[in-house]
C-alpha cells in the first residue's frame, strides 16, 4: 500500500478551498465553487443546520482520486469475473470446457470477490479531505463509498479521540481517526497527505510532531 502511495503523483492544488457544493475531489482555481465532476457527494448522517454552515478545509489527500478510480475498476473487474461463471457452467455441461478450467474460473472469481471485500473495507475508511466548521464543533470527513464515489460523514469534534491520546504515531503510513462513541474508524495518512490549516487541525487532533 505504501508503494502504491509513492507511485501516485502528488498534485499541488490551492492551499485551501471552500466547502464543496457538488462533485468529487477537485475544483477549478478560477472558481472554487465549480467542481470537475457532476456527481453530487452522498451525505451521511448530516446533522441539522450544517447545510448553512461554512466549513474550512484542514487536510487533503490528493491521491484519493486515484484510489476512487481503482475502487471502481476493481468493482467492474469483479463483476466481469462473476458474470462469466454461468456461461462457464453451461460450457462445462456441454463438454466444451474441462473441469480444471471451470475450477480455475471459479477460483479467479472467488479471489477477485475476496480482494474486492478487503479493498472496499479499507478504501471506504480512507480519508480524502477533512473540514472543520467555523465554530470548531463539527468535523466533516470526505471518504469513498463501496462504488468508489465520494461520501461525507459528520462527526462532533467532542466525540473525536485526539491522536495524542492514541498509540498511533504521525510517522506511520496510516493512523486512525477514532470516536469515543466507537461509531466509525477512519484512516488518515500524514506522510502522504497535506495539512492545510494547522491551527484548526491541532484543535481537533492535538499537537502532533508532523512535517510542515
N, C-alpha and C positions, 0 to 999 in steps of 0.2 A: 504493500500500500504506500509506503514511503517512497519507493522508486517511482510509482505512478504519479505521486505528487510532484516529484522533482522533474518529471518528464513534461508536465503541463506548463506551458509558458505563462508567466505572470504578466497579466495585462494591467498597466498602470492607468487607472481612470482618475476622475476627480477625487479630491480628498474626502468630500462628503456630499451626499445628495439628500434631497428631501424624501419624505415618506412616499413609497410607491403607491400610485393610484390604480394601475393595472399593468399587466405584462409580467415579464420574468425578471432577469437578473441585471440588465444593463440599460442605460439610457443615453440620450444624446447630450453632449456637452453644451450645445446651444440652448436646449430646452429640457431641463431635468424632469419636467412633468410628462414628457413624451418617452414612452418605453418602446424598445425594439419589437418585442413580441406582442401579440394581440390577445393572448390567452390571459384572463384575469386570474390572480392568485386565489387559491382556495383559502377561506378564512376559517380557522378552527378555534372554537371556544372564545369567540370575540366578546370581550366584556362590554357592557352597555356604556356608551359615552366615548369610547375610543375612536369612533368614526370621525369625530370633530377635533380630536387632539392632534397636535403636531409631534411627530416622533423624529428624533435625531439619530442618524446612523453612527454607530460607535465602533463597529467591526465589520470587515468584509473579507470573504474568502473567494478570490476571483476564480479559482478552478472549479467552483460549484457547478458552473455551466457545463464543463466537460463531464463531470460526474452525472449530471442530469441526462446528457446525451448518451452516456454509457449505460445508464439505467434503462432508458427507453430501448436502446439497441439490444440489451440483454432480454428484455420482455419480448421483443419481436423474435429474437433467435430461439427462445424457449418455446414460444407459440408455434413456430415452424416445425421444431423437432417433435412436439406433441401431436400436431395435426398430421404428421407423416406416419404415425403409428397405425391408425385404422387401415390405410392402404397397404401397409406392410403386412398386417394380419391377413388381409384379403389375398395378397400375392402369395403368402405362405400357404394359404388354404388351396390355392390353385396350382401349387407346385412351382411357382415362378421365383420363389425365394427360399433359401436354405434356413434351417433353424438357427444356425450360427449367426447369419446375417440379421435375422429377426431379433435375436438376443442382443446383438451389438446395437441395433437401432433402439431397442428398449433401454439399454444401458446408457446410451448417449442422451436420450430424453430424460431419464431419471437423474443423471448427473447435471444436466442443464437446469432442471427444476430445482435441485438442491442448491446449486450455485445462485440461482435467482432468489431463493429464500434468504440465503446468507447475505448477498449483496443488498437486497432490499432492506433487511433488518438494519444494516449499517448506514446505507445511504439515507434512509428516512430519518435518521438521527444526526446526520452530519449538518452542522450549522453553516449556512451560506452568508447570511447577514444578520447582525444584531442591531436593534433600535431600542432607544430608551425615550420615554416621553419627557416633556419639559419639566414636569414635577419630580421626575426620577422615581416614580412609583410603579411603573409598568415596563416590563421587558417584552419586546416583540422579537420572536425568533423566526427567521425565514429558513426553511429547510425543504426537503424534497418529499414528494408523495411516492407511493409504490410505482406509479407510472412515470416518474422522473420529472414531474412538474412541480412548480413552487407551491408551498403551503406555509401559512403564517400561524404561529401559535403564540398566545399571550400568557405570560407568567408574571404574577405580582413580584416585584423586586424583594419584598419582605419574605417571600417563600423560597427565594433562590439561595442556595448554600454558597457562601463566598469560597473562592478557590483556595484562599489561605486556610480554610478550615478542613480541607480535604487532603488526602495523601498524594494527589496528583501534583506533578511538578511542571512548571511552564516550559521546561526544556524538552519534555516528552512530545512525541509527534501528535498525540491526541490527549486531551484532558476532558473530563466530564463536567457538564453543567447539570447539577442535581437540584432537586427541590426538597424542602423539609417534608412536604406532603407525600413525596415519593410518586407523584403522578407520572412524570416522564423524565428520561435522561437523554441529554443531547451530547454530541461530541464536538469539541472545538479544537482547532489547531492554531496555536500562536506562532509556531515555527514557520508555517507557510501562509498564514492569514495576516491581515493588517489591522492594527488598532488605529482608528481614525480620530477618535475623541478619547484621549487617555484619561481625562478627568472624570467623565461620565462612566467610563469602563471601570475605573477604580472604585467608584461609589457603589457599583453593583457587585463586583467580584473581589474587591480588596486590593491592597497594594501588592503588586507582583513584580518580580525581577525579570522583566522581559525586555528584549532589544527594542529601541525606538525606531 
